[in-house]
Amino acid sequence: MTDSAPKLGPECPACGEPWLRPTAAPGRYRCVYCLQRYELVSVCPNCGEHSTIVRMSSTAIVACNHCQGSMLRAV
């Protein structure tokens, strides 16, 4: 049996803590550690690759499929 730490959630791009949570607005996230707000964008800020946004909070993918960079933009 492995004793790996449980994954608490996506990491915040600003502080790196795993406390990024969806808000009531679709495609919006907030870090409950540093309180920074983000929105999910369709074009990757790192590589410019376009991606379809799935705004269901339980299945949203916040990493670029091409470069694995964050698809979140600070609001």
JOMOQUI-V722465 format. One record per residue. OMEGA is omega in whole degrees, -180 to 180 (none if undefined). NEAR is the number of other ideal C-beta (glycine too) atoms within 10 Angstrom. D_LAST is the distance of its C-alpha to the last C-alpha in Angstrom with 1 decimal. Layout:
BEGIN
omega = <OMEGA:OMEGA>
near = <NEAR:NEAR>
d_last = <D_LAST:D_LAST>
END
This chain:
BEGIN
omega = <179:180:179:-179:179:177:-176:-179:178:179:177:178:-177:-174:178:180:-177:-175:178:-177:176:176:-180:180:-180:177:180:-179:176:175:-179:177:-178:177:176:180:-179:170:179:-178:-177:179:-178:178:-178:-173:179:180:179:180:176:180:172:-172:175:-171:-178:-177:-177:178:-176:178:178:179:-176:-175:-178:175:-179:177:-179:178:179:180:none>
near = <3:3:4:6:6:5:8:11:15:20:16:23:19:15:14:11:14:15:17:24:13:19:13:6:13:13:19:16:23:18:23:11:14:13:11:16:14:23:16:21:15:11:13:19:13:13:11:10:14:10:16:7:13:12:12:9:16:6:7:16:13:17:14:19:11:13:12:10:15:20:24:24:13:9:11>
d_last = <41.6:38.5:36.6:33.2:30.3:28.5:25.1:22.8:19.8:17.3:16.4:13.2:12.3:12.0:15.1:16.9:18.0:18.6:16.8:13.9:14.5:13.7:12.8:14.9:12.8:13.8:11.6:9.0:9.6:9.7:11.9:14.8:16.1:13.5:11.2:8.0:5.5:5.2:6.5:10.0:11.0:14.7:15.4:15.3:13.8:16.9:19.8:18.7:20.4:19.6:19.4:19.8:17.1:18.7:16.7:19.2:17.6:20.9:21.2:17.8:18.1:15.1:17.4:18.6:22.2:23.3:22.1:20.7:17.5:14.1:12.7:9.2:6.3:3.8:0.0>
END
